[in-house]
Amino acid sequence: MRLLSICLSLLIIISIGCKDEDPIPGSVFTDTIPPAGTPSWLIPSNEVFDGGPGKDGIPSIDNPSFVPVSEVTFLDDDDLVVGMVRNGMAKAYPHAILDWHEIVNDQLANSTFALTYCPLTGTGIAWDQLVDGIVTSFGVSGKLYNTNLMPYDRETDSYWSQMGLKCVNGQLVGAQINTLPTIETSWKTWKTLYPDSRVMSTKTGYSRNYDVYPYGGYKSDHDQLIFPVSFLDDRLPAKERVLGVFVEEKGKVYSINAFENPQVIVDEVNGEEVLIFGSKADNFMVAFLREGLEGVSMDLSELPIIAKSEDGNAISISGEIVSGPMLGKQLASPVSYIGFWFAFGTFHSQIEIFKGS
Amino acid sequence: MNMLLLEMKYMLRTSIFIILLSQIGLVRSQTCCSAGAPISSAIDVMTGDPKALSLQLYYEYKSVNRLVSDNLVLKNDPRSRSGSSLLFKGDYTLSDRWAIGLILPMVSQRRKTVSQTEDATGLGDLTLLSQYSALSDELWQLNLTAGVKIPTGMDLHRDDNEIVLSPDMQSGSGTYDLLFGMGLVKRDLLMPRLTNQTVFSYRHNTTNNHFGDPSKMKGRVFKFGNEAQIATSLSYLLVFEKWFLIPDLGARFRTVKANEEQGLAAPNSGGNWTSLLLGVGIYPSDRYGLRLFSEIPLSQSLFGLQITTDVILGVHLSTNFAMGKPKNRENRFLDSKTSMQ
């Protein structure tokens, strides 16, 4: 009798544990596991990884506040900022804040944009918020593709690839993003370039430890990638900072080490002549289309002017001709942004590396 | 009158026995990030009368809403986590020295942000345990436990877009892991009916080389950090007519190494936790017990930025069946007689 009661108890307990266990789609107990690259995704869905915090678990900043350069006390000279310059107005977005929020929805002059920043690929790219005729803000989806940020748009809930610059899942799948030019440099250089600019404040509405880099030794450890990538190109050290310059689909990267001595590189990307300006000491690299400028040489004596052409055009770091025959002209920018080398090598197979002239 | 006294003594002996069972909850997992459910929990199995079977059911709820950067508690976190687990545990004593057990959990995880709520519920990882009682007398008991966690749990829960959720949202880890434990019990500590139990446990985890990829060709190389913990508690037996009440109070220190991603330590994982343990057990008969327990973090020193547990609440039901000849009953009676005074 006792044995019978034991058996009955066991059966009851086991049945309680099992009877409500519905098969979960995609589990090992069903045959409905979606194959890689299902039609709803432009990229292999099995290479999209859940970062852990969840959608909006890393909060974007949608109403940033700014302070004058003179009031900034939380940055060291070597700290990096991503700068935006439009119609003579300038704003800086410190990495120290972007590391914790990844996306800032903001506006400058007449432009509305989302400054997207991925701490794991080191890429800061300003996205035009006008997408497919829709103005939208962006949030952090919590997903990563090739260990790179995947924003989502709040109008259609579509998922995007930051470095892919396109929508990869959802209603807007296939839509392209337009970028706006940025200037990534050190705080020391920025405040010299634009002492009257506004700097995003740590009063973000969130209590965060902005003095602390939240990824430990990640940005200097060339061996550490937190999430898998589809391909790892080891032609350069993984975390070396490079400027990627793209004309349509084709691109080329320029290492910061190519600018040990400040210089302007006249080069060609996908058949288009470009000017690449850089200085490792001042920690900046920017790119513009050449647009007929001849004899351009670096001149950092009158920042934000960084170069002059042989016929007397003075070129600012934002690409504006501030004096000379072409006064007032804004040089066109190819799609360009700075990031860790490995990310460019992963996203753009066999991308060309500038080897020096 | 003598018969009544003997019956009460027998019940008391049984209740002391149940005290040990109820203390199994000492070794419970603390964070939300322990896929496979309370993996370290309940690694004790019972020792007592030979051929005795114990069946237990745990329910545990964890609220994981404390965002910490190193030692600094941050505010305004848009996310929250919670988890609950229903855990079935069965123990069987083979002899005076040896016992075996199994743990089968059902795990439910919830991740909530301002824009999305995601749930993942499923079978967790099965754990098989064996225990050797190195010392067992009227006042002291020393148990050594070893076990293996088998990847029976689901580790492919997906979100609405069919993307595999992160490892800490899964019901299982997809790995075989090893568990080791040592439990020391001191009865009648300083005074009759006061018992101290101290449990040390260590969990050695292995690497899932293809997390998230059912074809096992690619995927994410992931390993939960190994963890060690020590918990100690005091419990006191209160006797009321034919039932017993056992409140307990304790503390736990837990240290966890960082998780590993792609073979290297992942930032924002691992650390040290200290927490307060509170519980009360009610035993209306010699066969059945009900215990309510909670765990409240006292301090933590974490690596990087982490969301961590702010409270654990649980219920533990137990029943046992003696199928063989109880051991040392007479001696226990004498002991319980002392305890009843």
Interface residues (C-beta under 8 A of the other chain):
Chain A: R2 L3 S5 I6 S9 L10 I13 I14 G17 E21 I24 P25 G26 S27 V28 F29 I33 P34 T38 S40 S45 N46 E47 V48 F49 D50 G51 G52 P53 G54 K55 D56 G57 P59 G139 K143 Y159 N169 G205 Y206 S207 R208 N209 V212 P214 Y215 G216 Y218 D221 D223 Q224 L225 I226 F227 P228
Chain B: L53 L55 L57 S69 D70 L72 L74 K75 N76 D77 P78 R79 L86 F88 G90 L104 M106 R111 K112 T113 V114 S115 Q116 E118 A120 T121 G122 L123 M154 D155 L156 H157 R158 D159 N161 E162 I163 V164 L165 S166 D168 M169 G212 D213 P214 K218 G219 R220 V221 E261 Q262 L264 A266 P267 N268 F303 G304 L305 I307 T319 F321 M323
